Amino acid sequence: MKKAIVIGSGFGGLAIACRLKKHNFNVTLLEKQSDLGGRARTFTHNGFKYDAGPTVITAPYLIHELFEMHGKDSKDYYNLIKVNPFYRFVFSDKSHFDYGDNLLAMLRVIKKQYSYEDALGYIALLKHSKRIFKTAFTKLSDKPFESLGSMMPYLPELLRIKFYESVNSSVSKFMKNENLTKALSMHPLLVGGNPYTTTSIYLLIQYLEWKWGVYYAEGGTRSIVNSLEKLLGEIGVECHKNTEVIRVVENNNKITTIETDNGSFNADLVVSNADPSMFYEKVLRKTPAKISNKPSVLKHSMSLFVIYFSTKKIYDQIQHHTIIFNKRHKELLADIFDKKIMIDDPSLYLHRPLATDIGGQQFESDSFYVLAPVPNNLSNIDWEEYGDSFKDIVFDILEEFALPGLRKNLVDSFYITPKYF
Ligand SMILES: Cc1cc2nc3c(=O)[nH]c(=O)nc-3n(C[C@H](O)[C@H](O)[C@H](O)COP(=O)(O)OP(=O)(O)OC[C@H]3O[C@@H](n4cnc5c(N)ncnc54)[C@H](O)[C@@H]3O)c2cc1C
């Protein structure tokens, strides 16, 4: 049986380990941390458990099929709950807009709160995002596009869906209201992109949510990571935690051995799911040959400042996913993505799992995380110095727009800065 090594246990590494096992490889998974999950790992602080990262699940079949391919029923491992509304958008004038997949309800609200024209525009936008989804997700999402030439056969289709437009300019063609345009073009931010510069292909996320819904795992995203760890054990994938890959040995341009701080591993096939730029620089120690991996072509996404906290007060008016938009939007994003300067007026995403998963309550408290998009580490911002004051800015916004009395109700809190990522 051929041996495969998978480096990194984020969702990508966990999934490829399941798939390689299905293809009859003898699979070993190597993870430098003491737990699995990567960005989806669990933080424990003063007894409270917090999902560190992903909480919005939009294509659940991609997780289910990892179990099904091994003859298992995913329902025996974890339970997904549909989130409703998908998101609440809160604007600087304190008005809000609830966004979901009930078309009639959405049209009624858009017509009442905004205009008839915007309601018609929303139907047209949805149709446009469906066209993008059909091309970009159904036909192209598994194409690697490793060179300009590899894109050529698909160029007519890409031109037809106007891939050259940004998400924001595409949405503004359909929506008249500024707040609605901000809200309906926010999807690239979920994956680290600026809606004003990211290709409109990312509008496919809007249709993806519409088609499959937005889900949350009962007990938190950690219940999916734990289920995948259990599955790997059952199908015979060896997991080595606390094992950092530090070097690879190559023979005729083929990796034969992986060296870690915890021993060496031979392999016929190696898949790295570690961050590619770090992996090339620190482990492979060479510049990638393929244009799609070159540091000069790749642009790092924004980064995040995330505060995890719990309160003794139960904020039952707060939806599961709330996005609070600052008044400054385009300029704010330019400060974060392009100028990479410190900001003091962030937009925020607030996660409140108790809104969907009442059984997940801990110590009779409400638990949250709030994240603010901020410049990445190329900014040279000293987060040791600014961390506490930025936390205060975030709490001020939350007290004003979502969680009155937050500070006096806090029972636990800690934060991570771009340094963590
Ligand atoms: C706060 C936050 C919220 C998010 N919310 C959502 C959401 O709601 N929905 C969504 O779909 N996405 C969300 N995302 C994005 C999502 O978390 C990531 O896209 C996804 O988890 C990345 O998975 P991955 O497997 O590609 O990589 P990672 O999770 O980054 O995993 C890489 C793994 O490789 C390991 N590793 C690295 N180098 C080495 C080495 N040399 N040796 C051994 N191991 C190594 C790392 O320790 C890590 O475990 C969010 C991200 C964050 C940070």
The ligand as a MOL file (V3000), in Angstrom:
LIG
                    3D

  0  0  0     0  0            999 V3000
M  V30 BEGIN CTAB
M  V30 COUNTS 53 58 0 0 0
M  V30 BEGIN ATOM
M  V30 1 C -12.0510 34.0380 13.0250 0
M  V30 2 C -12.3120 33.2870 11.7220 0
M  V30 3 C -13.6090 33.0570 11.3110 0
M  V30 4 C -13.8660 32.3320 10.1430 0
M  V30 5 N -15.1690 32.0790 9.7780 0
M  V30 6 C -15.4340 31.2770 8.7390 0
M  V30 7 C -16.7590 30.8330 8.4850 0
M  V30 8 O -17.6820 31.1830 9.2150 0
M  V30 9 N -16.9710 29.9870 7.4370 0
M  V30 10 C -15.9360 29.5590 6.6380 0
M  V30 11 O -16.1910 28.7730 5.6990 0
M  V30 12 N -14.6570 29.9550 6.8570 0
M  V30 13 C -14.3910 30.7790 7.8940 0
M  V30 14 N -13.1060 31.1360 8.1700 0
M  V30 15 C -12.0420 30.6450 7.2920 0
M  V30 16 C -11.7190 29.1930 7.6510 0
M  V30 17 O -11.4590 29.0980 9.0200 0
M  V30 18 C -10.4910 28.7340 6.8880 0
M  V30 19 O -10.6550 28.9530 5.4960 0
M  V30 20 C -10.2400 27.2420 7.0760 0
M  V30 21 O -10.4390 26.8510 8.4150 0
M  V30 22 C -8.8310 26.9770 6.6290 0
M  V30 23 O -8.5970 25.5920 6.6750 0
M  V30 24 P -7.2730 24.9940 6.0530 0
M  V30 25 O -7.3490 23.5320 6.2240 0
M  V30 26 O -7.0780 25.4790 4.6600 0
M  V30 27 O -6.0620 25.6350 6.8550 0
M  V30 28 P -5.7650 25.8290 8.4180 0
M  V30 29 O -6.9970 25.7180 9.2250 0
M  V30 30 O -4.9610 27.0710 8.5120 0
M  V30 31 O -4.8700 24.5650 8.7610 0
M  V30 32 C -3.4900 24.5040 8.4950 0
M  V30 33 C -2.8930 23.5750 9.5370 0
M  V30 34 O -1.5580 23.3020 9.1850 0
M  V30 35 C -0.8050 23.2370 10.3750 0
M  V30 36 N 0.6110 23.4660 10.0100 0
M  V30 37 C 1.1460 24.5780 9.4430 0
M  V30 38 N 2.4670 24.4210 9.2320 0
M  V30 39 C 2.7640 23.1640 9.6750 0
M  V30 40 C 3.9710 22.4010 9.7180 0
M  V30 41 N 5.1310 22.8930 9.2640 0
M  V30 42 N 3.9230 21.1660 10.2440 0
M  V30 43 C 2.7420 20.6310 10.7020 0
M  V30 44 N 1.5770 21.3080 10.6870 0
M  V30 45 C 1.5790 22.5460 10.1680 0
M  V30 46 C -1.3780 24.3760 11.2190 0
M  V30 47 O -1.0590 24.2270 12.6010 0
M  V30 48 C -2.8670 24.1620 10.9350 0
M  V30 49 O -3.4550 23.2790 11.8590 0
M  V30 50 C -12.8080 31.8700 9.3470 0
M  V30 51 C -11.4820 32.1070 9.7380 0
M  V30 52 C -11.2340 32.7950 10.9300 0
M  V30 53 C -9.8150 33.0020 11.3650 0
M  V30 END ATOM
M  V30 BEGIN BOND
M  V30 1 1 1 2
M  V30 2 1 2 3
M  V30 3 2 2 52
M  V30 4 2 3 4
M  V30 5 1 4 5
M  V30 6 1 4 50
M  V30 7 2 5 6
M  V30 8 1 6 7
M  V30 9 1 6 13
M  V30 10 2 7 8
M  V30 11 1 7 9
M  V30 12 1 9 10
M  V30 13 2 10 11
M  V30 14 1 10 12
M  V30 15 2 12 13
M  V30 16 1 13 14
M  V30 17 1 14 15
M  V30 18 1 14 50
M  V30 19 1 15 16
M  V30 20 1 16 17
M  V30 21 1 16 18
M  V30 22 1 18 19
M  V30 23 1 18 20
M  V30 24 1 20 21
M  V30 25 1 20 22
M  V30 26 1 22 23
M  V30 27 1 23 24
M  V30 28 2 24 25
M  V30 29 1 24 26
M  V30 30 1 24 27
M  V30 31 1 27 28
M  V30 32 2 28 29
M  V30 33 1 28 30
M  V30 34 1 28 31
M  V30 35 1 31 32
M  V30 36 1 32 33
M  V30 37 1 33 34
M  V30 38 1 33 48
M  V30 39 1 34 35
M  V30 40 1 35 36
M  V30 41 1 35 46
M  V30 42 1 36 37
M  V30 43 1 36 45
M  V30 44 2 37 38
M  V30 45 1 38 39
M  V30 46 1 39 40
M  V30 47 2 39 45
M  V30 48 1 40 41
M  V30 49 2 40 42
M  V30 50 1 42 43
M  V30 51 2 43 44
M  V30 52 1 44 45
M  V30 53 1 46 47
M  V30 54 1 46 48
M  V30 55 1 48 49
M  V30 56 2 50 51
M  V30 57 1 51 52
M  V30 58 1 52 53
M  V30 END BOND
M  V30 END CTAB
M  END
